[in-house]
Amino acid sequence: MTTSEEKGRQSSADGFAHEHITAGILMKKYQNVSLVDLPLASFDIIIILKNEDSSEDIIRAQVKTSKKSVSFTGGSRGGKDRTYKSSVKTYTQSTETSDVVIGIKPLSNDKFELYFVPTVLIGIWKTKSKSLNKIEVLKNNFEMLENCKNYEFVIQKAKEYGII
């Protein structure tokens, strides 16, 4: 039988692995991608995209393991032995904390789906999570990732998709 401590350790290991897997998938597509090694940052990955005018656009991404839904909260730790060693408290992702939440859904040990949820939408939905079934149109939707900071684009597409 698996103890709650073992489950907590596995969940933690899965979370770190999923950040690396997501960064690897994005790196193959965009090249200039990095995990963020800032313990109090509200995002896990930065993606640097080149614009047509050779300027760069930096996207801040938070990665969430997502089996049935994607969570939009951060700053807390689960498990039996949770302790808070900083002044950071639970918060909901917003355009101030990151640009996109990436839900990674493991299909097997070597297959994953990525759900790109711009924080613009999180602000409109005013919810702490969303069922993957309700945001199926965001699955592997790299166009939404690339334009996650473009408010008009995100709103137009979300209306077309019927998710707002």
HELIX and SHEET records of a PDB file:
HELIX    1   1 SER A    4  TYR A   30  1                                  27    
HELIX    2   2 THR A  119  TRP A  125  1                                   7    
HELIX    3   3 LEU A  132  LEU A  138  5                                   7    
HELIX    4   4 PHE A  142  GLU A  146  1                                   5    
HELIX    5   5 TYR A  151  TYR A  161  1                                  11    
SHEET    1   A 5 VAL A  33  LEU A  35  0                                        
SHEET    2   A 5 ILE A  45  LYS A  50 -1                                        
SHEET    3   A 5 GLU A  56  THR A  65 -1                                        
SHEET    4   A 5 VAL A 100  SER A 108  1                                        
SHEET    5   A 5 LYS A 111  PRO A 118 -1                                        
SHEET    1   B 2 SER A  69  SER A  71  0                                        
SHEET    2   B 2 SER A 129  SER A 131 -1                                        
SHEET    1   C 2 THR A  73  GLY A  74  0                                        
SHEET    2   C 2 TYR A  91  THR A  92 -1                                        
END                                                                             
